[in-house]
Amino acid sequence: MYRVYDKPEFLRQKVLDEAIRQTQAANAKGLKVEWLVSDQTTVKQLTQFFTEKNVNVLVKYLAE
Protein backbone atom coordinates (compact mmCIF):
# COMPACT_ATOMS: atom_id res chain seq x y z
CA MET A 1 0.00 0.00 0.00
CA TYR A 2 2.82 2.42 0.70
CA ARG A 3 4.42 2.29 -2.75
CA VAL A 4 2.53 5.49 -3.41
CA TYR A 5 3.52 5.99 -7.05
CA ASP A 6 2.18 2.53 -7.90
CA LYS A 7 -1.25 3.36 -6.46
CA PRO A 8 -4.22 5.45 -7.62
CA GLU A 9 -4.57 9.04 -6.49
CA PHE A 10 -7.21 8.31 -3.84
CA LEU A 11 -4.83 5.90 -2.04
CA ARG A 12 -1.97 8.41 -2.23
CA GLN A 13 -4.31 10.91 -0.63
CA LYS A 14 -5.08 8.51 2.22
CA VAL A 15 -1.35 8.09 2.91
CA LEU A 16 -0.89 11.86 2.77
CA ASP A 17 -3.82 12.49 5.10
CA GLU A 18 -2.41 10.04 7.66
CA ALA A 19 1.05 11.59 7.48
CA ILE A 20 -0.40 15.07 7.96
CA ARG A 21 -2.49 13.89 10.92
CA GLN A 22 0.57 12.35 12.55
CA THR A 23 2.79 15.39 11.98
CA GLN A 24 0.17 17.74 13.38
CA ALA A 25 -0.17 15.63 16.52
CA ALA A 26 3.61 15.32 16.87
CA ASN A 27 4.20 19.04 16.33
CA ALA A 28 1.70 19.87 19.08
CA LYS A 29 3.95 17.99 21.52
CA GLY A 30 7.28 19.08 20.01
CA LEU A 31 7.95 15.67 18.48
CA LYS A 32 8.85 14.41 15.00
CA VAL A 33 7.34 11.60 12.93
CA GLU A 34 9.43 8.69 11.71
CA TRP A 35 8.15 5.85 9.55
CA LEU A 36 10.14 2.62 9.53
CA VAL A 37 9.71 0.65 6.32
CA SER A 38 11.12 -2.75 5.38
CA ASP A 39 11.20 -2.20 1.61
CA GLN A 40 13.83 -0.03 -0.11
CA THR A 41 11.57 0.98 -3.01
CA THR A 42 8.87 2.09 -0.60
CA VAL A 43 11.39 4.17 1.35
CA LYS A 44 12.40 5.97 -1.84
CA GLN A 45 8.82 6.53 -2.97
CA LEU A 46 7.59 7.79 0.40
CA THR A 47 10.61 10.06 0.85
CA GLN A 48 10.03 11.61 -2.57
CA PHE A 49 6.27 11.85 -2.01
CA PHE A 50 6.56 13.57 1.37
CA THR A 51 9.20 15.95 0.02
CA GLU A 52 6.93 16.91 -2.89
CA LYS A 53 3.99 17.41 -0.53
CA ASN A 54 6.11 19.31 2.02
CA VAL A 55 5.25 16.91 4.85
CA ASN A 56 7.96 16.46 7.45
CA VAL A 57 8.07 12.68 7.90
CA LEU A 58 11.41 10.92 8.14
CA VAL A 59 11.25 7.58 6.32
CA LYS A 60 13.90 5.02 7.27
CA TYR A 61 14.71 1.56 6.03
CA LEU A 62 14.45 -1.13 8.69
CA ALA A 63 15.76 -4.51 7.57
CA GLU A 64 13.70 -7.44 8.73
C-alpha positions, 0 to 999 in steps of 0.5 A: 500500500505504501508504494505510493507511485504505484497506487491510484490518487485516492490511495496516495491521498489517504497516505498523505492524510495520515502523514499530515495527521501524525505530523500535526499531533507530533508538532503539538507535543514538540515531536517528530514523525518517523516511519520505519519501512522494510522495503527499499523501493517504498522508502524511496517513494515515500521520501520523494512523495513527502518531500513533494507534498512538504510533509515532514516525515522521516522515512527510514529503512528497517531490515527485517 
